């Protein structure tokens, strides 16, 4: 199958009715291309995960990759750390994503202890872990559920553990936010998306992806109990944060 078969063209033709966005088989088929062309800085975030783990993760500790999609974050850790450095549980609620992630991770890193689980991160029974990765996942949960999820992750983290939280964000200043959104649309156009695709996907994601401000994220982390958090990466309206649990 050619690379063109995997190109994201889901919203390339006019639709009478734009359905709510879901991580179904169509999205799975083109997901790497969709992410590459839609999420500024995604590759840079993945590239840092192994370095963060090497610095902060106790040798042999457990890691969660929550909302793992096709397992890119898990692959990033496996590509940078030896097989005995960690154990990992990758979780996604989409059956199609889980099936493909299992195939990919088994083929690409068979010596690493990685389990892929279909489940809802709001109800998962968490085991003690040294690192939790939430890569563009919290934004898809109802806002009223987010505090409870972060609280459960805080409790699961070992002393000295870290939470890496990557999210699409909004700026509290309307003018600044509008500028970031406009430049984000320029970014997507530069990556080959048409105005029709940009518009229809934005409609599909309405009330499905609900972003917070960076200030709201850091306030939540502090409220839950993390004594320190910082934004270590931002590209337009996409950011990654790290929160530290006391040792």
C-alpha positions as a printed Julia matrix, in Angstrom:
247×3 Matrix{Float64}:
   0.0    0.0    0.0
   1.39   3.42  -0.92
   1.98   6.23   1.54
  -0.83   8.15  -0.14
  -3.27   5.55   1.17
  -2.54   6.76   4.68
  -3.04  10.47   3.98
  -5.65  12.24   6.07
  -8.48  13.14   3.69
 -11.43  12.57   6.06
 -12.76  16.14   5.73
 -11.59  16.85   2.19
 -15.04  16.71   0.56
 -18.1   18.8    1.5
 -20.36  17.06   4.01
 -24.07  17.74   4.38
 -23.71  17.0    8.08
 -20.4   16.94   9.93
 -20.49  14.16  12.52
 -18.8   14.37  15.89
 -15.16  13.44  15.71
 -14.35   9.93  16.91
 -11.26   7.74  16.92
 -12.7    5.13  14.58
 -11.14   2.93  11.88
 -10.96   5.82   9.4
  -8.97   7.93  11.84
  -6.72   5.0   12.78
  -5.85   4.45   9.1
  -4.51   7.99   8.66
  -3.65   8.92  12.25
   0.14   9.33  11.88
  -0.37  11.72   8.95
  -3.17  13.55  10.78
  -1.04  14.11  13.86
   2.03  15.12  11.88
   0.1   17.77   9.95
  -2.25  18.86  12.75
  -0.27  19.05  16.01
   2.61  21.55  16.04
   5.61  20.22  17.94
   4.31  16.67  18.32
   7.6   15.12  17.24
   9.59  17.33  19.6
   7.38  16.33  22.53
   7.82  12.63  21.74
  11.56  13.09  21.43
  11.81  14.51  24.94
   9.8   11.79  26.69
  12.67   9.34  26.85
  15.03  12.05  28.09
  12.56  13.02  30.81
  12.16   9.37  31.78
  15.93   8.84  31.84
  16.28  11.77  34.24
  13.31  11.16  36.56
  12.23   7.51  36.31
  13.46   4.95  38.84
  15.03   2.0   37.03
  12.41  -0.71  36.48
   9.49   1.5   37.5
   6.06   1.33  35.92
   4.86   3.91  33.37
   1.38   4.72  32.05
   0.73   6.02  28.53
  -2.89   7.14  28.83
  -4.88   7.8   25.68
  -2.06   6.05  23.88
  -3.67   6.09  20.39
  -1.23   4.1   18.21
   1.42   3.96  20.93
   3.72   6.76  19.79
   4.71   7.78  23.34
   5.33   4.16  24.3
   7.46   3.71  21.2
   9.4    6.86  22.07
  10.33   5.48  25.49
  11.18   2.05  24.09
  13.36   3.64  21.45
  15.42   5.56  23.99
  15.53   3.29  27.05
  16.65  -0.33  27.44
  14.09  -3.07  27.92
  14.8   -3.46  31.65
  14.47   0.28  32.37
  10.68   0.31  32.76
   7.38  -1.55  32.5
   4.57   0.21  30.66
   0.81   0.03  30.38
  -0.67   1.81  27.36
  -4.39   2.55  27.59
  -6.94   3.73  25.05
 -10.72   3.69  24.93
 -10.87   3.16  21.15
 -10.9   -0.54  20.16
  -9.49   0.31  16.73
  -6.58   2.23  18.29
  -5.86  -0.57  20.78
  -5.77  -3.24  18.07
  -3.31  -1.29  15.94
  -1.2   -0.23  18.94
  -0.82  -3.84  20.08
   0.35  -4.88  16.63
   2.77  -1.98  16.32
   4.33  -2.25  19.77
   4.69  -6.04  19.55
   6.47  -5.68  16.22
   8.64  -2.66  17.04
   9.72  -3.35  20.63
   9.12  -7.05  21.44
  11.67  -7.11  24.28
  10.05  -4.31  26.26
   7.4   -5.11  28.87
   4.53  -3.17  27.3
   0.87  -4.07  27.74
  -1.87  -2.37  25.72
  -5.25  -2.18  27.46
  -8.65  -1.06  26.2
 -10.2    1.02  28.95
 -11.52   4.31  30.26
  -8.86   6.26  32.15
 -11.57   7.65  34.44
 -12.29   4.19  35.92
  -8.98   2.35  35.56
  -7.49   0.67  38.62
  -4.08   2.32  38.72
  -0.94   0.67  40.04
   1.96   2.58  41.61
   3.94   4.26  38.84
   7.0    6.43  38.4
   5.75   8.3   35.35
   2.39   9.01  33.73
   2.05  10.37  30.21
  -1.17  12.12  29.15
  -0.42  13.16  25.59
  -3.38  15.18  24.23
  -5.87  13.06  26.17
  -7.31  15.11  29.04
  -8.79  17.58  26.52
 -11.2   14.9   25.29
 -12.67  14.23  28.74
 -15.67  16.22  29.99
 -14.28  19.2   31.95
 -16.12  18.09  35.07
 -14.2   14.77  35.07
 -10.69  16.18  34.79
  -9.98  16.96  38.45
 -10.89  13.44  39.5
  -8.63  11.87  36.87
  -5.64  14.02  37.83
  -6.28  13.26  41.52
  -6.23   9.51  40.83
  -3.0    9.86  38.87
  -1.43  11.87  41.68
  -2.29   9.1   44.13
  -0.86   6.45  41.78
   2.46   8.24  41.32
   5.33   7.11  43.51
   7.18   9.75  45.56
   9.41  11.6   43.11
   7.23  10.54  40.17
   6.31  12.82  37.27
   3.21  13.51  35.21
   3.73  14.72  31.63
   0.61  16.47  30.37
   0.39  17.66  26.76
  -2.69  19.59  25.65
  -4.2   21.97  23.17
  -4.74  25.17  25.14
  -6.6   28.46  24.9
  -5.23  31.87  25.8
  -7.22  33.88  28.37
  -6.69  37.02  26.28
  -9.17  36.85  23.38
  -6.96  38.81  20.99
  -3.9   36.7   21.73
  -5.96  33.53  21.45
  -7.34  34.61  18.08
  -3.81  35.24  16.83
  -2.66  31.77  17.92
  -5.68  30.13  16.28
  -5.13  32.04  13.03
  -1.46  31.04  12.95
  -2.45  27.44  13.74
  -4.73  27.47  10.71
  -1.81  28.85   8.69
   0.27  25.93   9.99
  -2.37  23.47   8.78
  -2.62  25.16   5.38
   1.15  24.97   5.04
   0.85  21.24   5.69
  -1.63  20.76   2.88
  -5.04  21.12   4.53
  -7.67  23.13   2.67
  -9.94  25.74   4.25
 -12.8   23.25   3.84
 -10.91  20.57   5.78
  -9.96  23.02   8.52
 -13.53  24.24   8.87
 -15.19  20.82   8.84
 -12.76  19.29  11.31
 -13.22  22.27  13.64
 -16.98  21.62  13.51
 -16.47  17.91  14.17
 -14.34  18.63  17.24
 -16.73  21.18  18.74
 -17.73  20.02  22.24
 -15.53  16.92  21.74
 -12.17  18.59  22.33
 -12.62  21.27  25.01
  -9.3   22.96  25.85
  -8.31  24.65  29.11
  -5.95  27.57  29.61
  -2.43  26.85  30.81
  -3.31  28.73  33.98
  -6.24  26.38  34.59
  -4.03  23.33  34.09
  -1.4   24.51  36.54
  -4.04  25.57  39.07
  -5.61  22.09  38.85
  -2.25  20.39  39.34
  -1.53  22.54  42.4
  -5.03  22.02  43.79
  -4.66  18.24  43.51
  -1.38  18.29  45.41
   1.53  18.65  42.99
   3.93  21.11  44.67
   5.54  22.11  41.37
   4.59  22.13  37.71
   5.91  23.97  34.69
   5.26  24.39  30.99
   8.37  23.0   29.32
   7.19  23.28  25.71
   4.73  25.41  23.73
   4.17  25.8   19.99
   1.23  28.12  19.16
  -1.79  26.74  21.04
  -0.24  23.35  21.87
   1.76  22.86  25.06
   3.34  20.24  27.27
   3.65  20.47  31.03
   5.42  18.42  33.67
   4.27  18.07  37.28
   6.48  16.7   40.05
   5.37  14.71  43.08
   7.48  15.22  46.18
  10.08  12.55  46.81
